[in-house]
Amino acid sequence: MQPRITLDQWNVLVSVVETGSYAKAAERVHRSQSTLTYAVQKLERRLGVKVFELRGRKAVLTPSGNLLYRRGKALVEEAGRLEHAAGDLARGWEPEIRLAVDIVFPTWLLLEGLARFGRERPGTRIELYETVLGGHEDALVERKVDLAIGGVVPAGFLADVLMPVRFVCAAAPAHPLHQLGRALTLQDLRRHRQLVLRDSGAQRAYSAGWLNEQRWTVSHKATSIRAAVMGLGYAWFAEDSIREELESGKLKPLPLREGAERLATLYLVFADREAAGPGTRRLAEILREQVIASCPLA
Protein backbone atom coordinates (compact mmCIF):
# COMPACT_ATOMS: atom_id res chain seq x y z
CA MET A 1 0.00 0.00 0.00
CA GLN A 2 1.36 3.39 -1.02
CA PRO A 3 1.45 5.81 1.95
CA ARG A 4 -0.87 8.78 1.51
CA ILE A 5 1.21 10.99 3.80
CA THR A 6 4.78 11.88 2.94
CA LEU A 7 7.63 11.97 5.44
CA ASP A 8 7.86 15.71 4.83
CA GLN A 9 4.24 16.19 5.95
CA TRP A 10 4.86 14.18 9.12
CA ASN A 11 7.92 16.33 9.79
CA VAL A 12 5.82 19.48 9.41
CA LEU A 13 3.28 18.19 11.93
CA VAL A 14 6.02 17.28 14.42
CA SER A 15 7.66 20.70 14.02
CA VAL A 16 4.38 22.58 14.56
CA VAL A 17 3.62 20.62 17.73
CA GLU A 18 7.13 20.88 19.19
CA THR A 19 7.64 24.58 18.49
CA GLY A 20 4.10 25.52 19.56
CA SER A 21 3.16 27.59 16.52
CA TYR A 22 3.21 27.67 12.74
CA ALA A 23 5.44 30.75 12.77
CA LYS A 24 8.17 29.10 14.86
CA ALA A 25 7.84 25.85 12.93
CA ALA A 26 8.32 27.77 9.67
CA GLU A 27 11.64 29.10 10.99
CA ARG A 28 12.69 25.62 12.06
CA VAL A 29 12.07 23.93 8.71
CA HIS A 30 12.89 27.01 6.58
CA ARG A 31 9.47 27.15 4.91
CA SER A 32 6.71 29.75 4.79
CA GLN A 33 3.98 29.71 7.42
CA SER A 34 1.28 29.34 4.77
CA THR A 35 3.05 26.29 3.31
CA LEU A 36 3.05 24.59 6.71
CA THR A 37 -0.61 25.44 7.33
CA TYR A 38 -1.55 23.94 3.97
CA ALA A 39 0.54 20.80 4.66
CA VAL A 40 -1.25 20.12 7.96
CA GLN A 41 -4.67 20.75 6.40
CA LYS A 42 -3.80 18.37 3.55
CA LEU A 43 -2.74 15.73 6.09
CA GLU A 44 -6.08 16.11 7.90
CA ARG A 45 -8.06 15.77 4.66
CA ARG A 46 -6.19 12.69 3.47
CA LEU A 47 -6.47 10.90 6.82
CA GLY A 48 -9.98 12.11 7.59
CA VAL A 49 -8.86 13.05 11.10
CA LYS A 50 -8.88 16.41 12.86
CA VAL A 51 -5.38 17.03 14.24
CA PHE A 52 -5.92 20.40 15.96
CA GLU A 53 -8.92 22.03 17.60
CA LEU A 54 -9.40 25.58 18.88
CA ARG A 55 -9.64 26.19 22.60
CA GLY A 56 -10.24 29.88 22.99
CA ARG A 57 -7.67 31.42 20.67
CA LYS A 58 -5.20 28.56 20.91
CA ALA A 59 -4.98 25.49 18.66
CA VAL A 60 -4.32 22.30 20.64
CA LEU A 61 -3.93 18.67 19.63
CA THR A 62 -7.02 16.51 19.60
CA PRO A 63 -6.68 13.02 21.15
CA SER A 64 -6.35 11.63 17.63
CA GLY A 65 -3.87 14.37 16.77
CA ASN A 66 -1.76 13.46 19.80
CA LEU A 67 -1.60 9.85 18.64
CA LEU A 68 -0.63 10.91 15.13
CA TYR A 69 2.02 13.25 16.51
CA ARG A 70 3.65 10.50 18.60
CA ARG A 71 3.59 8.01 15.73
CA GLY A 72 4.78 10.64 13.27
CA LYS A 73 7.63 11.67 15.56
CA ALA A 74 8.77 8.03 15.80
CA LEU A 75 8.63 7.78 12.00
CA VAL A 76 10.69 10.95 11.48
CA GLU A 77 13.27 9.84 14.06
CA GLU A 78 13.55 6.39 12.49
CA ALA A 79 14.10 8.00 9.08
CA GLY A 80 16.89 10.06 10.61
CA ARG A 81 18.51 6.96 12.09
CA LEU A 82 18.22 5.19 8.74
CA GLU A 83 19.98 8.06 6.95
CA HIS A 84 22.69 8.12 9.64
CA ALA A 85 23.24 4.37 9.26
CA ALA A 86 23.44 4.71 5.49
CA GLY A 87 26.04 7.44 5.90
CA ASP A 88 28.08 5.21 8.22
CA LEU A 89 27.98 2.38 5.69
CA ALA A 90 29.06 4.73 2.93
CA ARG A 91 32.05 5.78 5.06
CA GLY A 92 32.97 2.16 5.74
CA TRP A 93 31.51 1.78 9.25
CA GLU A 94 30.58 -1.86 9.80
CA PRO A 95 26.93 -2.57 10.77
CA GLU A 96 27.98 -5.20 13.34
CA ILE A 97 30.99 -5.74 15.61
CA ARG A 98 31.72 -9.12 17.19
CA LEU A 99 33.54 -8.98 20.51
CA ALA A 100 34.85 -11.80 22.74
CA VAL A 101 35.65 -10.88 26.35
CA ASP A 102 37.02 -13.12 29.09
CA ILE A 103 34.71 -13.00 32.10
CA VAL A 104 37.52 -11.86 34.40
CA PHE A 105 37.44 -8.47 32.64
CA PRO A 106 35.34 -6.21 34.92
CA THR A 107 31.74 -6.35 33.72
CA TRP A 108 30.99 -2.77 34.79
CA LEU A 109 34.00 -1.52 32.82
CA LEU A 110 32.92 -3.43 29.72
CA LEU A 111 29.35 -2.14 29.90
CA GLU A 112 30.48 1.46 30.42
CA GLY A 113 32.66 1.16 27.33
CA LEU A 114 29.85 -0.37 25.28
CA ALA A 115 27.44 2.30 26.51
CA ARG A 116 29.83 5.03 25.40
CA PHE A 117 30.26 3.40 22.00
CA GLY A 118 26.49 2.97 21.75
CA ARG A 119 25.96 6.69 22.28
CA GLU A 120 28.39 7.45 19.47
CA ARG A 121 27.15 4.72 17.11
CA PRO A 122 23.59 3.75 18.08
CA GLY A 123 23.03 1.96 14.79
CA THR A 124 25.91 -0.50 15.19
CA ARG A 125 25.00 -3.96 16.48
CA ILE A 126 27.26 -5.60 19.07
CA GLU A 127 27.62 -9.38 19.28
CA LEU A 128 29.24 -10.08 22.66
CA TYR A 129 30.74 -13.47 23.47
CA GLU A 130 31.61 -13.91 27.16
CA THR A 131 34.41 -16.47 27.35
CA VAL A 132 36.44 -18.40 29.92
CA LEU A 133 40.18 -19.10 29.61
CA GLY A 134 40.74 -20.24 26.00
CA GLY A 135 37.33 -19.34 24.63
CA HIS A 136 38.42 -16.02 23.19
CA GLU A 137 41.41 -17.71 21.53
CA ASP A 138 39.15 -20.08 19.59
CA ALA A 139 36.93 -17.17 18.56
CA LEU A 140 39.94 -15.28 17.17
CA VAL A 141 41.50 -18.23 15.35
CA GLU A 142 38.16 -19.20 13.79
CA ARG A 143 37.45 -15.55 12.88
CA LYS A 144 34.20 -15.57 14.82
CA VAL A 145 35.03 -12.16 16.33
CA ASP A 146 36.65 -8.92 15.24
CA LEU A 147 38.14 -8.04 18.62
CA ALA A 148 38.89 -9.93 21.83
CA ILE A 149 39.98 -9.37 25.41
CA GLY A 150 41.66 -12.30 27.12
CA GLY A 151 44.65 -13.61 28.99
CA VAL A 152 46.14 -15.58 26.08
CA VAL A 153 47.46 -14.28 22.77
CA PRO A 154 47.07 -16.95 20.05
CA ALA A 155 50.07 -17.79 17.89
CA GLY A 156 50.25 -15.50 14.88
CA PHE A 157 48.35 -12.63 16.52
CA LEU A 158 49.65 -9.33 17.89
CA ALA A 159 48.15 -7.82 21.03
CA ASP A 160 48.30 -4.81 23.31
CA VAL A 161 48.54 -5.19 27.07
CA LEU A 162 45.25 -3.93 28.45
CA MET A 163 45.33 -4.38 32.23
CA PRO A 164 46.46 -6.60 35.10
CA VAL A 165 43.93 -8.73 36.98
CA ARG A 166 44.41 -9.77 40.59
CA PHE A 167 42.94 -13.06 41.80
CA VAL A 168 42.29 -13.91 45.45
CA CYS A 169 41.48 -17.26 47.00
CA ALA A 170 38.30 -16.77 49.01
CA ALA A 171 35.53 -18.64 50.80
CA ALA A 172 32.56 -17.84 53.03
CA PRO A 173 33.56 -16.75 56.58
CA ALA A 174 31.87 -19.85 58.04
CA HIS A 175 33.79 -22.23 55.76
CA PRO A 176 35.81 -24.84 57.71
CA LEU A 177 39.08 -23.56 56.23
CA HIS A 178 38.55 -20.21 57.96
CA GLN A 179 38.01 -21.99 61.28
CA LEU A 180 41.52 -23.47 61.38
CA GLY A 181 42.90 -20.16 62.60
CA ARG A 182 46.29 -20.47 60.90
CA ALA A 183 48.05 -20.13 57.57
CA LEU A 184 46.71 -22.75 55.18
CA THR A 185 48.72 -25.26 53.18
CA LEU A 186 48.02 -27.11 49.96
CA GLN A 187 47.12 -30.16 52.03
CA ASP A 188 44.43 -28.14 53.82
CA LEU A 189 42.91 -27.16 50.48
CA ARG A 190 42.92 -30.75 49.24
CA ARG A 191 40.48 -31.72 51.99
CA HIS A 192 37.81 -29.31 50.74
CA ARG A 193 35.89 -28.63 47.54
CA GLN A 194 37.30 -26.25 44.97
CA LEU A 195 35.01 -24.28 42.63
CA VAL A 196 36.30 -24.02 39.07
CA LEU A 197 35.07 -22.30 35.91
CA ARG A 198 34.90 -24.46 32.80
CA ASP A 199 37.16 -23.47 29.92
CA SER A 200 34.84 -22.34 27.11
CA GLY A 201 37.47 -23.13 24.48
CA ALA A 202 36.81 -26.12 22.23
CA GLN A 203 40.05 -27.84 23.24
CA ARG A 204 39.73 -26.96 26.95
CA ALA A 205 43.50 -26.87 27.11
CA TYR A 206 43.81 -24.31 29.90
CA SER A 207 43.39 -24.46 33.65
CA ALA A 208 43.68 -21.52 36.00
CA GLY A 209 46.53 -22.87 38.11
CA TRP A 210 46.33 -25.72 40.60
CA LEU A 211 43.23 -27.94 40.47
CA ASN A 212 41.96 -30.05 43.34
CA GLU A 213 40.66 -33.57 42.70
CA GLN A 214 37.66 -32.63 44.85
CA ARG A 215 36.04 -29.91 42.76
CA TRP A 216 32.87 -28.64 41.13
CA THR A 217 33.26 -27.25 37.61
CA VAL A 218 30.64 -24.70 36.53
CA SER A 219 30.08 -22.61 33.42
CA HIS A 220 29.12 -19.24 34.86
CA LYS A 221 30.90 -16.81 37.13
CA ALA A 222 27.71 -16.00 39.03
CA THR A 223 27.19 -19.69 39.88
CA SER A 224 30.70 -19.99 41.27
CA ILE A 225 30.34 -16.86 43.40
CA ARG A 226 26.95 -17.92 44.72
CA ALA A 227 28.24 -21.39 45.61
CA ALA A 228 31.14 -19.87 47.53
CA VAL A 229 28.83 -17.49 49.42
CA MET A 230 26.70 -20.51 50.38
CA GLY A 231 29.78 -22.19 51.84
CA LEU A 232 29.92 -24.91 49.19
CA GLY A 233 33.57 -24.41 48.33
CA TYR A 234 36.46 -22.04 47.76
CA ALA A 235 37.89 -20.54 44.57
CA TRP A 236 40.39 -18.12 43.15
CA PHE A 237 38.23 -15.24 42.00
CA ALA A 238 39.13 -12.14 40.02
CA GLU A 239 39.08 -9.60 42.85
CA ASP A 240 36.83 -7.19 40.99
CA SER A 241 34.25 -9.96 40.46
CA ILE A 242 33.74 -10.42 44.21
CA ARG A 243 34.40 -6.88 45.43
CA GLU A 244 30.86 -6.48 46.79
CA GLU A 245 30.99 -9.87 48.53
CA LEU A 246 34.35 -9.02 50.11
CA GLU A 247 33.18 -5.60 51.29
CA SER A 248 29.94 -7.01 52.71
CA GLY A 249 31.74 -9.87 54.44
CA LYS A 250 29.94 -12.60 52.49
CA LEU A 251 33.33 -13.82 51.27
CA LYS A 252 36.69 -13.62 52.98
CA PRO A 253 40.22 -14.21 51.58
CA LEU A 254 41.75 -17.47 52.76
CA PRO A 255 45.07 -17.06 54.64
CA LEU A 256 47.16 -19.30 52.38
CA ARG A 257 50.81 -19.77 53.25
CA GLU A 258 51.60 -19.30 49.56
CA GLY A 259 49.57 -18.67 46.42
CA ALA A 260 46.78 -16.70 48.10
CA GLU A 261 47.01 -14.13 45.32
CA ARG A 262 47.63 -14.49 41.62
CA LEU A 263 48.24 -11.91 38.93
CA ALA A 264 47.29 -12.25 35.28
CA THR A 265 47.44 -9.91 32.31
CA LEU A 266 44.59 -9.21 29.92
CA TYR A 267 45.33 -8.35 26.32
CA LEU A 268 43.38 -6.56 23.60
CA VAL A 269 43.63 -8.55 20.38
CA PHE A 270 42.39 -7.72 16.88
CA ALA A 271 41.41 -10.61 14.64
CA ASP A 272 42.99 -8.60 11.80
CA ARG A 273 44.24 -5.16 12.76
CA GLU A 274 44.89 -4.08 9.17
CA ALA A 275 41.43 -5.09 7.96
CA ALA A 276 39.58 -3.81 11.04
CA GLY A 277 36.81 -1.36 10.22
CA PRO A 278 36.50 2.10 11.80
CA GLY A 279 33.87 0.83 14.25
CA THR A 280 36.08 -1.96 15.55
CA ARG A 281 39.03 0.41 15.90
CA ARG A 282 36.89 2.98 17.69
CA LEU A 283 35.51 0.39 20.11
CA ALA A 284 39.04 -0.78 20.90
CA GLU A 285 40.08 2.84 21.52
CA ILE A 286 37.15 3.41 23.87
CA LEU A 287 37.89 0.24 25.85
CA ARG A 288 41.52 1.31 26.27
CA GLU A 289 40.45 4.76 27.43
CA GLN A 290 37.94 3.31 29.90
CA VAL A 291 40.61 1.05 31.39
CA ILE A 292 43.16 3.85 31.70
CA ALA A 293 40.62 6.16 33.33
CA SER A 294 39.38 3.54 35.80
CA CYS A 295 42.46 1.41 36.48
CA PRO A 296 45.55 3.53 37.31
CA LEU A 297 47.83 0.48 37.14
CA ALA A 298 46.80 -0.38 33.58
C-alpha positions in Angstrom: 0.0 0.0 0.0 1.4 3.4 -1.0 1.4 5.8 2.0 -0.9 8.8 1.5 1.2 11.0 3.8 4.8 11.9 2.9 7.6 12.0 5.4 7.9 15.7 4.8 4.2 16.2 5.9 4.9 14.2 9.1 7.9 16.3 9.8 5.8 19.5 9.4 3.3 18.2 11.9 6.0 17.3 14.4 7.7 20.7 14.0 4.4 22.6 14.6 3.6 20.6 17.7 7.1 20.9 19.2 7.6 24.6 18.5 4.1 25.5 19.6 3.2 27.6 16.5 3.2 27.7 12.7 5.4 30.7 12.8 8.2 29.1 14.9 7.8 25.8 12.9 8.3 27.8 9.7 11.6 29.1 11.0 12.7 25.6 12.1 12.1 23.9 8.7 12.9 27.0 6.6 9.5 27.1 4.9 6.7 29.8 4.8 4.0 29.7 7.4 1.3 29.3 4.8 3.0 26.3 3.3 3.0 24.6 6.7 -0.6 25.4 7.3 -1.5 23.9 4.0 0.5 20.8 4.7 -1.3 20.1 8.0 -4.7 20.8 6.4 -3.8 18.4 3.6 -2.7 15.7 6.1 -6.1 16.1 7.9 -8.1 15.8 4.7 -6.2 12.7 3.5 -6.5 10.9 6.8 -10.0 12.1 7.6 -8.9 13.1 11.1 -8.9 16.4 12.9 -5.4 17.0 14.2 -5.9 20.4 16.0 -8.9 22.0 17.6 -9.4 25.6 18.9 -9.6 26.2 22.6 -10.2 29.9 23.0 -7.7 31.4 20.7 -5.2 28.6 20.9 -5.0 25.5 18.7 -4.3 22.3 20.6 -3.9 18.7 19.6 -7.0 16.5 19.6 -6.7 13.0 21.1 -6.3 11.6 17.6 -3.9 14.4 16.8 -1.8 13.5 19.8 -1.6 9.8 18.6 -0.6 10.9 15.1 2.0 13.3 16.5 3.6 10.5 18.6 3.6 8.0 15.7 4.8 10.6 13.3 7.6 11.7 15.6 8.8 8.0 15.8 8.6 7.8 12.0 10.7 10.9 11.5 13.3 9.8 14.1 13.6 6.4 12.5 14.1 8.0 9.1 16.9 10.1 10.6 18.5 7.0 12.1 18.2 5.2 8.7 20.0 8.1 7.0 22.7 8.1 9.6 23.2 4.4 9.3 23.4 4.7 5.5 26.0 7.4 5.9 28.1 5.2 8.2 28.0 2.4 5.7 29.1 4.7 2.9 32.0 5.8 5.1 33.0 2.2 5.7 31.5 1.8 9.2 30.6 -1.9 9.8 26.9 -2.6 10.8 28.0 -5.2 13.3 31.0 -5.7 15.6 31.7 -9.1 17.2 33.5 -9.0 20.5 34.9 -11.8 22.7 35.6 -10.9 26.3 37.0 -13.1 29.1 34.7 -13.0 32.1 37.5 -11.9 34.4 37.4 -8.5 32.6 35.3 -6.2 34.9 31.7 -6.3 33.7 31.0 -2.8 34.8 34.0 -1.5 32.8 32.9 -3.4 29.7 29.4 -2.1 29.9 30.5 1.5 30.4 32.7 1.2 27.3 29.9 -0.4 25.3 27.4 2.3 26.5 29.8 5.0 25.4 30.3 3.4 22.0 26.5 3.0 21.8 26.0 6.7 22.3 28.4 7.4 19.5 27.2 4.7 17.1 23.6 3.7 18.1 23.0 2.0 14.8 25.9 -0.5 15.2 25.0 -4.0 16.5 27.3 -5.6 19.1 27.6 -9.4 19.3 29.2 -10.1 22.7 30.7 -13.5 23.5 31.6 -13.9 27.2 34.4 -16.5 27.3 36.4 -18.4 29.9 40.2 -19.1 29.6 40.7 -20.2 26.0 37.3 -19.3 24.6 38.4 -16.0 23.2 41.4 -17.7 21.5 39.1 -20.1 19.6 36.9 -17.2 18.6 39.9 -15.3 17.2 41.5 -18.2 15.4 38.2 -19.2 13.8 37.5 -15.5 12.9 34.2 -15.6 14.8 35.0 -12.2 16.3 36.7 -8.9 15.2 38.1 -8.0 18.6 38.9 -9.9 21.8 40.0 -9.4 25.4 41.7 -12.3 27.1 44.6 -13.6 29.0 46.1 -15.6 26.1 47.5 -14.3 22.8 47.1 -16.9 20.1 50.1 -17.8 17.9 50.2 -15.5 14.9 48.4 -12.6 16.5 49.7 -9.3 17.9 48.1 -7.8 21.0 48.3 -4.8 23.3 48.5 -5.2 27.1 45.2 -3.9 28.5 45.3 -4.4 32.2 46.5 -6.6 35.1 43.9 -8.7 37.0 44.4 -9.8 40.6 42.9 -13.1 41.8 42.3 -13.9 45.4 41.5 -17.3 47.0 38.3 -16.8 49.0 35.5 -18.6 50.8 32.6 -17.8 53.0 33.6 -16.7 56.6 31.9 -19.8 58.0 33.8 -22.2 55.8 35.8 -24.8 57.7 39.1 -23.6 56.2 38.5 -20.2 58.0 38.0 -22.0 61.3 41.5 -23.5 61.4 42.9 -20.2 62.6 46.3 -20.5 60.9 48.0 -20.1 57.6 46.7 -22.8 55.2 48.7 -25.3 53.2 48.0 -27.1 50.0 47.1 -30.2 52.0 44.4 -28.1 53.8 42.9 -27.2 50.5 42.9 -30.8 49.2 40.5 -31.7 52.0 37.8 -29.3 50.7 35.9 -28.6 47.5 37.3 -26.2 45.0 35.0 -24.3 42.6 36.3 -24.0 39.1 35.1 -22.3 35.9 34.9 -24.5 32.8 37.2 -23.5 29.9 34.8 -22.3 27.1 37.5 -23.1 24.5 36.8 -26.1 22.2 40.1 -27.8 23.2 39.7 -27.0 26.9 43.5 -26.9 27.1 43.8 -24.3 29.9 43.4 -24.5 33.6 43.7 -21.5 36.0 46.5 -22.9 38.1 46.3 -25.7 40.6 43.2 -27.9 40.5 42.0 -30.0 43.3 40.7 -33.6 42.7 37.7 -32.6 44.8 36.0 -29.9 42.8 32.9 -28.6 41.1 33.3 -27.3 37.6 30.6 -24.7 36.5 30.1 -22.6 33.4 29.1 -19.2 34.9 30.9 -16.8 37.1 27.7 -16.0 39.0 27.2 -19.7 39.9 30.7 -20.0 41.3 30.3 -16.9 43.4 26.9 -17.9 44.7 28.2 -21.4 45.6 31.1 -19.9 47.5 28.8 -17.5 49.4 26.7 -20.5 50.4 29.8 -22.2 51.8 29.9 -24.9 49.2 33.6 -24.4 48.3 36.5 -22.0 47.8 37.9 -20.5 44.6 40.4 -18.1 43.1 38.2 -15.2 42.0 39.1 -12.1 40.0 39.1 -9.6 42.8 36.8 -7.2 41.0 34.2 -10.0 40.5 33.7 -10.4 44.2 34.4 -6.9 45.4 30.9 -6.5 46.8 31.0 -9.9 48.5 34.3 -9.0 50.1 33.2 -5.6 51.3 29.9 -7.0 52.7 31.7 -9.9 54.4 29.9 -12.6 52.5 33.3 -13.8 51.3 36.7 -13.6 53.0 40.2 -14.2 51.6 41.8 -17.5 52.8 45.1 -17.1 54.6 47.2 -19.3 52.4 50.8 -19.8 53.2 51.6 -19.3 49.6 49.6 -18.7 46.4 46.8 -16.7 48.1 47.0 -14.1 45.3 47.6 -14.5 41.6 48.2 -11.9 38.9 47.3 -12.2 35.3 47.4 -9.9 32.3 44.6 -9.2 29.9 45.3 -8.4 26.3 43.4 -6.6 23.6 43.6 -8.6 20.4 42.4 -7.7 16.9 41.4 -10.6 14.6 43.0 -8.6 11.8 44.2 -5.2 12.8 44.9 -4.1 9.2 41.4 -5.1 8.0 39.6 -3.8 11.0 36.8 -1.4 10.2 36.5 2.1 11.8 33.9 0.8 14.2 36.1 -2.0 15.6 39.0 0.4 15.9 36.9 3.0 17.7 35.5 0.4 20.1 39.0 -0.8 20.9 40.1 2.8 21.5 37.1 3.4 23.9 37.9 0.2 25.8 41.5 1.3 26.3 40.5 4.8 27.4 37.9 3.3 29.9 40.6 1.0 31.4 43.2 3.8 31.7 40.6 6.2 33.3 39.4 3.5 35.8 42.5 1.4 36.5 45.5 3.5 37.3 47.8 0.5 37.1 46.8 -0.4 33.6 
